[in-house]
Amino acid sequence: MYIHCESKKSSWGRWTVTKKDEKKKKNKKDSQLVLRLDKQERDAFVQLCNDLDTSAAREIRGFIRKFLKEHDAV
């Protein structure tokens, strides 16, 4: 369990755990996927993601989820 150490001390001097903290732990990513890409393609992709105010990682995760769903793998 993640203990959030913000200034939310109780009167007993113990730290409190909030729902937000529990959600962070639940959604934590715990593995990586390493890809080898052409540098120009990678740079163009990252730049496009930045221009669209998103991240490359978010878009790749979205693709993976959609792909798995389309193929009934989840």
C-alpha positions as CSV (number, residue, x, y, z in Angstrom):
1,M,0.0,0.0,0.0
2,Y,1.3,3.5,-0.9
3,I,1.4,5.9,2.0
4,H,0.9,9.5,0.9
5,C,3.2,11.7,2.9
6,E,1.5,15.1,2.3
7,S,0.7,17.4,5.2
8,K,-2.3,15.3,6.2
9,K,-1.2,14.3,9.7
10,S,-4.0,13.1,12.0
11,S,-4.1,14.3,15.6
12,W,-2.2,11.1,16.5
13,G,0.7,12.0,14.3
14,R,0.1,9.2,11.8
15,W,-0.2,9.6,8.0
16,T,-3.5,9.1,6.4
17,V,-4.1,7.0,3.2
18,T,-6.5,8.5,0.7
19,K,-8.6,6.9,-2.1
20,K,-6.4,8.8,-4.6
21,D,-3.3,6.9,-3.2
22,E,-5.0,3.6,-3.5
23,K,-5.9,4.4,-7.1
24,K,-2.3,5.2,-8.0
25,K,-1.2,1.8,-6.7
26,K,-3.9,0.0,-8.7
27,N,-3.0,1.7,-12.0
28,K,0.8,1.4,-11.6
29,K,2.6,0.1,-14.6
30,D,5.0,-2.7,-13.8
31,S,6.6,-3.9,-17.1
32,Q,8.2,-2.4,-20.2
33,L,8.2,-3.2,-23.9
34,V,11.4,-2.3,-25.7
35,L,11.1,-1.5,-29.5
36,R,13.8,-0.9,-32.1
37,L,12.6,1.8,-34.5
38,D,14.1,3.9,-37.2
39,K,15.2,7.2,-35.6
40,Q,13.3,9.4,-38.1
41,E,10.1,7.5,-37.6
42,R,10.5,7.6,-33.8
43,D,11.2,11.3,-33.8
44,A,8.3,12.1,-36.1
45,F,6.0,10.0,-33.9
46,V,7.1,11.7,-30.7
47,Q,6.8,15.2,-32.3
48,L,3.3,14.4,-33.6
49,C,2.3,13.2,-30.1
50,N,3.7,16.4,-28.6
51,D,1.9,18.5,-31.2
52,L,-1.4,16.7,-30.3
53,D,-0.8,17.2,-26.6
54,T,-0.4,13.5,-25.8
55,S,2.5,11.2,-25.1
56,A,4.0,8.5,-27.2
57,A,3.6,6.0,-24.4
58,R,-0.1,6.9,-24.0
59,E,-0.7,6.4,-27.7
60,I,1.1,3.0,-27.8
61,R,-0.7,1.8,-24.7
62,G,-4.0,2.8,-26.4
63,F,-3.1,0.9,-29.5
64,I,-2.2,-2.2,-27.6
65,R,-5.5,-2.1,-25.6
66,K,-7.5,-1.6,-28.9
67,F,-5.6,-4.4,-30.6
68,L,-6.2,-6.8,-27.8
69,K,-9.9,-5.9,-27.6
70,E,-10.4,-6.3,-31.4
71,H,-8.8,-9.8,-31.2
72,D,-10.7,-10.8,-28.0
73,A,-7.4,-11.3,-26.2
74,V,-8.6,-9.6,-23.0
